[in-house]
Amino acid sequence: MRRTGGQNGIELEAFVQDRSLIDNDHLGFKHKSASFAFKSISANFYLDDGKPEYPSNPHSSLEELIEEIKSVLAQVQDICEREGWLFSSIGCHPFASSFASYHIHTSLSEVPLVKDIAQTRKYLLDLQPYIALLSQNSPAICGTKAPYKDVRLTYSRWARFTNSERSSHDDHYLSLAEGRTGHTNVNTLECRLPSSCSLHQGEAVLVFIKAMVELANLPILPIAKNETMFYRVLKWGGQALIPVMDYSTMNFLGSGKEVLVPISELFRLFLTDNTIQPVFREIIQELPSKDRDDVMEYFKIIASGLTPSDYIIKLCEDLNWDNKAISEAISRITMEGYLNSKPFWELIPTPSKPELPMIKDIYSLEEALELIKEKGTSVKFESTEDLDYILHTSKYSLRNCAGTRIILRNLAKKPEMQSISSFLNNRKLMSSEATRILNFLARKKVLETNSPTEWTSELQYGPGKKFPYVIQLAREENLL
């Protein structure tokens, strides 16, 4: 694999004034209106499926690229205000009246051999869960509180990932585009992101992709079932539990035990690793000076377990899920970012931090790999073997016991300590069975108990260490 050739470009899939009107515009008047309007900015604009697209020029530094994007979007905003269109690049989703997306192209100086192309694809495929984490910002906000933290990839044909054997096409998320930049006849690595980005989010994704391509020989934690893990990240955001292979049990077929780690914790390892962190900081220096600290702050927000989608959901809650008010607020926040370099997290109240188990100490990637090799690391990483017993194989597993499903479903709705009588009085449960289930879940650390206090004479049960893991995986398998 070769280092990047030094030039970077973005293709902005731009904005439509009202998708339903565009789709029903059989004579193409609105298409032409949009096309003429944006072409007045630059000849680079062209129309694709009713959406003006803008391929940026290739640049040797990220600062030049960002300044070009800012300039173009400032002119776009002028057109939008004149035409009465709303423009936003965050909080976009398939049911909105407008949406946009990024494609990031990073040129490669040499990729002469088929094996090198396959290796490059495989490497970037291993990074896709992280790219989905960094770029998500489009939760389902159309009057519903659907669980997906980012829904862009759940409906679009080009959302599929590219595996290491597949050739490049136009309809997927990651590809090597050979000589297709429109400006230079070079090989480029194309990463399609789930959603368009705010300024600092887009800069952070650019930094991450460029850094990881430059560190292409660096070993990263081997994520199991990687082809589907990006869906888990899109559904759960920074709280997504990612299966990582346990090297100590891996056999010659490449299979072995898995351990589960929150994706935000895995990402935090990138920020603390002695090899990666200096490269991150070096590339951040390529950004406009006033954006550099904010991009580093964005990385820290992601490592804390939050994503822009959590901020968008918080905004929706504060605005009582009023779609018109949400659209106007998101448009305003978008332009504050691009025109005034104002980070979105300064314009939206901070959401509650996720309560998933977190790695208590900070490790380098090498230290994390060593921890996974050791036995008894469940204090830090949760083994999927024990979770399988709780979910599927035990007599009191969620698959086999309706009482277990009732107890955990109720606790998921109200995740706090509850008296034992609140469970035993449930008419859908037999008291003797409920006691046995509660004891089973407590032994397996899915629940924890509080002894009677001066406030109550009853034993109390609440969410334990493994509770978030079990709830997330059970919901994915439709067991709850």
Secondary structure per residue as TSV (DSSP state, phi and psi in degrees):
chain	resnum	aa	ss	phi	psi
A	1	M	-	360.0	142.8
A	2	R	-	-107.2	156.4
A	3	R	-	-67.5	162.1
A	4	T	E	-64.9	151.3
A	5	G	E	-79.0	-4.5
A	6	G	E	104.4	-14.2
A	7	Q	E	-105.1	141.3
A	8	N	E	-132.7	144.4
A	9	G	E	-145.1	158.6
A	10	I	E	-125.4	141.3
A	11	E	E	-108.6	117.5
A	12	L	E	-95.1	116.5
A	13	E	E	-83.5	112.0
A	14	A	-	-83.1	-141.7
A	15	F	-	-127.0	148.5
A	16	V	-	-117.8	150.6
A	17	Q	S	-75.2	-38.4
A	18	D	-	-157.7	110.6
A	19	R	H	-58.6	-41.8
A	20	S	H	-63.2	-38.3
A	21	L	H	-69.1	-40.4
A	22	I	H	-62.3	-46.8
A	23	D	H	-64.5	-29.6
A	24	N	T	-94.0	6.5
A	25	D	-	-87.2	76.2
A	26	H	T	-65.2	-29.8
A	27	L	T	-85.6	-11.1
A	28	G	-	81.5	15.6
A	29	F	H	-62.2	-45.8
A	30	K	H	-69.7	-33.7
A	31	H	H	-58.1	-50.0
A	32	K	H	-65.4	-37.7
A	33	S	H	-61.3	-47.1
A	34	A	H	-63.4	-42.9
A	35	S	H	-62.3	-47.8
A	36	F	H	-61.9	-41.1
A	37	A	H	-61.4	-47.7
A	38	F	H	-76.4	-30.0
A	39	K	H	-66.3	-20.1
A	40	S	T	-67.8	-19.9
A	41	I	T	-80.5	-49.8
A	42	S	-	-158.5	145.7
A	43	A	T	-68.5	-12.4
A	44	N	T	-66.3	-26.1
A	45	F	-	-64.9	136.5
A	46	Y	E	-143.5	164.9
A	47	L	E	-100.0	131.0
A	48	D	E	-137.2	113.6
A	49	D	T	54.9	41.2
A	50	G	T	79.4	3.5
A	51	K	E	-119.6	125.5
A	52	P	E	-64.6	132.2
A	53	E	E	-116.6	147.1
A	54	Y	E	-128.6	105.9
A	55	P	E	-83.4	123.5
A	56	S	-	-71.9	166.1
A	57	N	-	-74.8	151.3
A	58	P	-	-71.2	145.1
A	59	H	B	-134.1	151.6
A	60	S	S	-87.3	-11.2
A	61	S	S	-135.9	151.4
A	62	L	H	-67.9	-30.7
A	63	E	H	-61.5	-44.0
A	64	E	H	-62.5	-41.3
A	65	L	H	-63.2	-46.6
A	66	I	H	-63.6	-40.8
A	67	E	H	-64.6	-36.8
A	68	E	H	-63.8	-44.5
A	69	I	H	-62.3	-44.2
A	70	K	H	-59.8	-43.2
A	71	S	H	-63.1	-44.8
A	72	V	H	-64.8	-44.4
A	73	L	H	-69.8	-29.3
A	74	A	H	-62.7	-40.8
A	75	Q	H	-72.0	-34.4
A	76	V	H	-61.3	-42.9
A	77	Q	H	-60.4	-39.6
A	78	D	H	-60.5	-43.0
A	79	I	H	-64.5	-43.6
A	80	C	H	-61.2	-42.9
A	81	E	H	-65.1	-39.9
A	82	R	H	-65.8	-38.1
A	83	E	H	-89.9	-7.6
A	84	G	T	76.7	28.0
A	85	W	-	-96.5	149.0
A	86	L	-	-94.0	136.8
A	87	F	-	-119.9	128.9
A	88	S	-	-147.1	151.2
A	89	S	S	-123.3	10.5
A	90	I	S	-131.5	162.2
A	91	G	S	66.0	19.1
A	92	C	-	-84.1	144.7
A	93	H	-	-155.6	164.8
A	94	P	T	-65.5	-15.5
A	95	F	T	-99.5	2.3
A	96	A	S	-79.3	164.9
A	97	S	S	-81.5	-11.0
A	98	S	-	-151.4	149.2
A	99	F	-	-156.7	168.2
A	100	A	-	-154.9	167.4
A	101	S	E	-155.1	162.3
A	102	Y	E	-103.1	147.0
A	103	H	E	-124.7	124.7
A	104	I	E	-104.3	124.9
A	105	H	E	-109.4	127.1
A	106	T	E	-119.7	122.5
A	107	S	E	-75.3	148.4
A	108	L	E	-113.5	131.9
A	109	S	S	-67.6	-39.0
A	110	E	-	-147.2	130.4
A	111	V	-	-141.6	71.3
A	112	P	-	-80.8	-23.3
A	113	L	S	-111.5	148.5
A	114	V	H	-57.9	-40.5
A	115	K	H	-64.9	-33.0
A	116	D	H	-68.0	-39.7
A	117	I	H	-63.1	-45.0
A	118	A	H	-63.1	-39.8
A	119	Q	H	-65.4	-40.7
A	120	T	H	-64.1	-44.4
A	121	R	H	-60.5	-44.9
A	122	K	H	-62.8	-41.0
A	123	Y	H	-63.2	-46.5
A	124	L	H	-69.5	-30.1
A	125	L	H	-61.6	-40.8
A	126	D	H	-63.6	-22.8
A	127	L	H	-92.6	-5.7
A	128	Q	H	-59.2	-40.2
A	129	P	H	-57.4	-35.0
A	130	Y	H	-72.2	-39.3
A	131	I	H	-64.8	-40.0
A	132	A	H	-63.2	-36.1
A	133	L	H	-67.1	-47.0
A	134	L	H	-69.0	-30.8
A	135	S	H	-101.0	-6.7
A	136	Q	-	-72.8	141.2
A	137	N	-	-163.5	17.9
A	138	S	-	-124.0	72.2
A	139	P	-	-70.0	165.1
A	140	A	-	-72.4	107.8
A	141	I	-	-120.6	14.8
A	142	C	S	-89.0	66.2
A	143	G	S	72.0	16.5
A	144	T	-	-141.6	151.7
A	145	K	-	-106.6	53.3
A	146	A	-	-60.1	150.2
A	147	P	S	-72.9	-15.3
A	148	Y	-	-69.2	127.8
A	149	K	S	-77.7	-23.9
A	150	D	-	-148.5	122.1
A	151	V	-	-105.9	-2.2
A	152	R	G	-56.5	-42.0
A	153	L	G	-80.6	-2.5
A	154	T	G	-90.6	-3.1
A	155	Y	T	-131.4	-13.6
A	156	S	-	-99.2	140.4
A	157	R	G	-63.0	-32.7
A	158	W	G	-81.9	7.5
A	159	A	G	-77.0	-14.6
A	160	R	B	-68.6	148.0
A	161	F	-	-82.4	157.1
A	162	T	-	-99.3	125.5
A	163	N	-	-88.3	178.5
A	164	S	T	-71.3	-17.9
A	165	E	T	-94.2	-17.3
A	166	R	-	-81.8	143.4
A	167	S	-	-82.4	167.7
A	168	S	-	-75.9	133.9
A	169	H	-	-135.7	-176.3
A	170	D	S	-92.3	-7.3
A	171	D	S	-108.5	28.9
A	172	H	B	-141.4	-179.9
A	173	Y	S	-86.8	-29.1
A	174	L	E	-137.0	130.8
A	175	S	E	-154.0	161.4
A	176	L	E	-100.2	112.1
A	177	A	E	-97.9	114.6
A	178	E	E	-93.1	114.3
A	179	G	S	62.2	35.5
A	180	R	-	-123.0	25.1
A	181	T	S	-79.3	-18.3
A	182	G	S	85.8	-10.0
A	183	H	S	-124.0	-38.6
A	184	T	S	-136.2	149.0
A	185	N	-	-90.5	71.6
A	186	V	S	-130.8	161.8
A	187	N	E	-75.5	133.7
A	188	T	E	-128.6	145.8
A	189	L	E	-93.2	120.1
A	190	E	E	-107.3	125.4
A	191	C	E	-115.7	113.8
A	192	R	E	-87.3	128.8
A	193	L	-	-97.2	152.3
A	194	P	S	-59.7	-34.3
A	195	S	S	-141.8	158.7
A	196	S	-	-66.6	166.9
A	197	C	-	-126.0	155.1
A	198	S	-	-72.7	169.7
A	199	L	H	-55.4	-57.0
A	200	H	H	-71.6	-30.3
A	201	Q	H	-66.7	-45.2
A	202	G	H	-60.9	-41.6
A	203	E	H	-63.4	-40.0
A	204	A	H	-64.5	-41.3
A	205	V	H	-65.1	-41.3
A	206	L	H	-59.3	-45.6
A	207	V	H	-61.3	-44.7
A	208	F	H	-62.2	-49.2
A	209	I	H	-63.1	-45.9
A	210	K	H	-63.0	-42.8
A	211	A	H	-62.6	-44.5
A	212	M	H	-72.2	-31.7
A	213	V	H	-67.5	-37.7
A	214	E	H	-71.0	-23.4
A	215	L	T	-104.9	39.5
A	216	A	T	-63.2	-22.4
A	217	N	T	-93.3	3.3
A	218	L	S	-74.4	131.4
A	219	P	-	-71.0	135.1
A	220	I	-	-119.3	159.2
A	221	L	-	-58.0	128.5
A	222	P	-	-76.3	101.4
A	223	I	B	-75.9	124.5
A	224	A	T	-76.4	152.0
A	225	K	T	50.7	45.2
A	226	N	H	-62.4	-30.2
A	227	E	H	-61.9	-24.2
A	228	T	H	-110.7	-7.2
A	229	M	H	-69.1	-24.9
A	230	F	H	-65.9	-30.1
A	231	Y	H	-63.3	-39.5
A	232	R	H	-64.8	-39.3
A	233	V	H	-66.0	-41.2
A	234	L	H	-65.5	-29.7
A	235	K	H	-81.6	-40.0
A	236	W	H	-112.5	-5.5
A	237	G	G	63.4	-140.3
A	238	G	G	-65.5	-12.0
A	239	Q	G	-89.7	-3.0
A	240	A	-	-60.6	132.3
A	241	L	E	-91.4	119.6
A	242	I	E	-107.5	125.6
A	243	P	E	-76.5	124.5
A	244	V	E	-113.6	136.8
A	245	M	E	-69.4	138.4
A	246	D	-	-89.4	107.0
A	247	Y	G	-58.2	-31.6
A	248	S	G	-67.6	-20.9
A	249	T	G	-110.6	5.3
A	250	M	-	-71.7	131.6
A	251	N	-	-102.7	-175.4
A	252	F	T	-68.2	-15.8
A	253	L	T	-85.3	-4.2
A	254	G	S	87.2	6.3
A	255	S	-	-103.4	161.2
A	256	G	-	176.7	-170.4
A	257	K	-	-68.6	156.5
A	258	E	E	-120.1	152.7
A	259	V	E	-123.8	150.6
A	260	L	E	-104.3	133.3
A	261	V	E	-136.0	134.0
A	262	P	E	-57.8	135.6
A	263	I	H	-58.6	-33.1
A	264	S	H	-65.5	-33.1
A	265	E	H	-71.1	-38.6
A	266	L	H	-62.3	-40.5
A	267	F	H	-66.3	-34.5
A	268	R	H	-60.3	-28.2
A	269	L	H	-64.2	-31.3
A	270	F	H	-63.7	-36.1
A	271	L	H	-77.5	-18.5
A	272	T	H	-108.5	-8.7
A	273	D	-	-69.5	135.8
A	274	N	T	-68.8	-20.9
A	275	T	T	-88.3	-41.3
A	276	I	H	-80.5	-43.6
A	277	Q	H	-54.7	-43.8
A	278	P	H	-62.8	-33.9
A	279	V	H	-69.3	-41.8
A	280	F	H	-54.8	-50.4
A	281	R	H	-66.1	-35.9
A	282	E	H	-64.4	-43.9
A	283	I	H	-72.4	-34.4
A	284	I	H	-58.8	-29.9
A	285	Q	T	-66.4	-15.6
A	286	E	T	-77.0	-15.0
A	287	L	S	-78.0	163.8
A	288	P	-	-54.7	139.6
A	289	S	G	-56.4	-37.6
A	290	K	G	-74.4	-9.4
A	291	D	G	-100.1	-12.8
A	292	R	H	-63.8	-48.8
A	293	D	H	-64.1	-35.3
A	294	D	H	-68.6	-35.2
A	295	V	H	-67.0	-40.5
A	296	M	H	-64.6	-37.6
A	297	E	H	-64.3	-37.2
A	298	Y	H	-61.6	-43.8
A	299	F	H	-58.7	-39.9
A	300	K	H	-67.2	-36.8
A	301	I	H	-61.3	-45.0
A	302	I	H	-61.4	-43.6
A	303	A	H	-65.3	-23.4
A	304	S	T	-78.0	-9.0
A	305	G	T	106.5	-3.8
A	306	L	-	-99.6	154.7
A	307	T	-	-132.8	168.4
A	308	P	H	-55.4	-30.0
A	309	S	H	-60.9	-36.8
A	310	D	H	-64.3	-36.8
A	311	Y	H	-68.5	-39.9
A	312	I	H	-64.6	-42.3
A	313	I	H	-62.3	-41.3
A	314	K	H	-60.5	-42.8
A	315	L	H	-61.3	-43.9
A	316	C	H	-61.3	-42.1
A	317	E	H	-63.8	-42.9
A	318	D	H	-65.0	-28.0
A	319	L	T	-99.0	15.3
A	320	N	T	55.5	34.5
A	321	W	T	56.9	35.2
A	322	D	-	-85.3	108.1
A	323	N	H	-59.5	-40.7
A	324	K	H	-64.7	-46.4
A	325	A	H	-64.2	-38.0
A	326	I	H	-64.3	-47.1
A	327	S	H	-59.6	-44.1
A	328	E	H	-66.1	-40.3
A	329	A	H	-66.5	-43.0
A	330	I	H	-65.8	-39.4
A	331	S	H	-61.4	-43.2
A	332	R	H	-64.4	-43.4
A	333	I	H	-65.5	-38.6
A	334	T	H	-58.1	-50.4
A	335	M	H	-72.7	-30.4
A	336	E	H	-60.1	-36.0
A	337	G	H	-69.7	-50.6
A	338	Y	H	-75.7	-34.5
A	339	L	H	-90.6	-31.9
A	340	N	H	-121.8	7.7
A	341	S	-	55.2	35.8
A	342	K	-	-92.0	116.8
A	343	P	-	-64.9	142.7
A	344	F	G	-61.6	-30.7
A	345	W	G	-72.2	-11.9
A	346	E	G	-88.0	-9.6
A	347	L	T	-108.7	-7.4
A	348	I	S	-128.5	134.1
A	349	P	-	-56.2	145.0
A	350	T	-	-70.2	127.6
A	351	P	-	-70.7	168.8
A	352	S	-	-67.7	139.9
A	353	K	-	-70.5	145.3
A	354	P	-	-64.8	151.5
A	355	E	-	-103.3	19.6
A	356	L	S	-66.2	153.0
A	357	P	-	-59.0	137.2
A	358	M	-	-120.9	153.7
A	359	I	-	-68.5	124.6
A	360	K	S	-74.2	-32.5
A	361	D	S	-107.2	165.8
A	362	I	-	-102.9	128.7
A	363	Y	-	-122.8	156.3
A	364	S	-	-79.0	168.8
A	365	L	H	-61.1	-39.6
A	366	E	H	-63.5	-42.2
A	367	E	H	-64.9	-38.6
A	368	A	H	-64.4	-40.9
A	369	L	H	-62.7	-39.4
A	370	E	H	-65.8	-40.3
A	371	L	H	-59.8	-40.9
A	372	I	H	-66.6	-29.1
A	373	K	H	-70.3	-30.3
A	374	E	S	-74.6	155.7
A	375	K	T	-83.8	156.2
A	376	G	T	72.5	27.5
A	377	T	G	-90.2	12.4
A	378	S	G	-65.7	-16.0
A	379	V	G	-63.0	-33.7
A	380	K	T	-100.0	-41.7
A	381	F	S	-125.7	136.8
A	382	E	E	-91.1	123.0
A	383	S	E	-73.1	137.2
A	384	T	H	-76.7	-14.9
A	385	E	H	-64.4	-47.5
A	386	D	H	-68.0	-36.2
A	387	L	H	-65.2	-33.8
A	388	D	H	-63.2	-37.0
A	389	Y	I	-63.6	-41.4
A	390	I	I	-71.3	-36.8
A	391	L	I	-83.0	-36.5
A	392	H	I	-126.6	-41.4
A	393	T	I	-102.5	-26.1
A	394	S	S	-68.7	158.0
A	395	K	T	-58.4	-34.2
A	396	Y	T	-103.0	22.1
A	397	S	S	-69.5	163.3
A	398	L	T	-62.9	-34.2
A	399	R	T	-69.1	-34.4
A	400	N	T	-100.6	-12.2
A	401	C	-	-131.6	114.4
A	402	A	H	-64.6	-33.9
A	403	G	H	-62.4	-39.6
A	404	T	H	-62.4	-41.7
A	405	R	H	-64.1	-40.5
A	406	I	H	-63.4	-46.2
A	407	I	H	-63.0	-47.3
A	408	L	H	-72.4	-33.1
A	409	R	H	-63.3	-43.6
A	410	N	H	-66.4	-39.5
A	411	L	H	-70.0	-32.2
A	412	A	H	-65.6	-33.6
A	413	K	H	-73.7	-31.8
A	414	K	S	-136.8	77.1
A	415	P	-	-77.7	73.9
A	416	E	S	-147.7	168.1
A	417	M	-	-62.0	132.5
A	418	Q	E	-131.5	146.6
A	419	S	E	-68.9	152.2
A	420	I	H	-61.6	-30.1
A	421	S	H	-66.3	-28.8
A	422	S	H	-65.0	-27.7
A	423	F	H	-84.5	-43.7
A	424	L	H	-68.3	-25.0
A	425	N	T	-85.4	-3.4
A	426	N	-	-65.6	121.5
A	427	R	T	-66.0	-19.5
A	428	K	T	-84.7	-4.6
A	429	L	S	-117.5	142.9
A	430	M	-	-82.8	134.5
A	431	S	H	-56.9	-44.4
A	432	S	H	-65.9	-39.2
A	433	E	H	-68.1	-41.3
A	434	A	H	-59.4	-41.0
A	435	T	H	-62.6	-44.2
A	436	R	H	-64.5	-40.0
A	437	I	H	-64.9	-45.4
A	438	L	H	-60.4	-41.9
A	439	N	H	-64.9	-40.0
A	440	F	H	-61.7	-48.0
A	441	L	H	-66.3	-32.7
A	442	A	H	-70.2	-40.8
A	443	R	H	-62.1	-36.1
A	444	K	T	-86.8	6.9
A	445	K	T	64.0	18.5
A	446	V	S	-74.2	-35.6
A	447	L	E	-118.9	157.8
A	448	E	E	-124.8	159.1
A	449	T	E	-118.5	150.4
A	450	N	E	-117.1	133.4
A	451	S	-	-70.3	159.1
A	452	P	-	-54.1	144.0
A	453	T	-	-124.1	-176.6
A	454	E	S	-66.1	-18.5
A	455	W	S	-88.6	-25.2
A	456	T	-	-148.0	144.9
A	457	S	S	-95.9	5.3
A	458	E	S	-105.8	151.2
A	459	L	-	-67.3	140.4
A	460	Q	E	-120.2	146.2
A	461	Y	E	-121.3	141.6
A	462	G	E	-150.2	179.1
A	463	P	E	-59.1	131.9
A	464	G	-	-103.1	-167.8
A	465	K	T	-59.3	-39.7
A	466	K	T	-93.5	-0.8
A	467	F	H	-56.2	-49.7
A	468	P	H	-61.3	-38.2
A	469	Y	H	-61.3	-49.0
A	470	V	H	-64.3	-43.7
A	471	I	H	-62.6	-46.2
A	472	Q	H	-62.2	-48.6
A	473	L	H	-69.8	-36.1
A	474	A	H	-64.6	-40.6
A	475	R	H	-67.2	-35.6
A	476	E	H	-63.8	-33.0
A	477	E	T	-95.0	10.6
A	478	N	T	57.2	34.4
A	479	L	-	-88.2	-15.4
A	480	L	-	-123.6	360.0
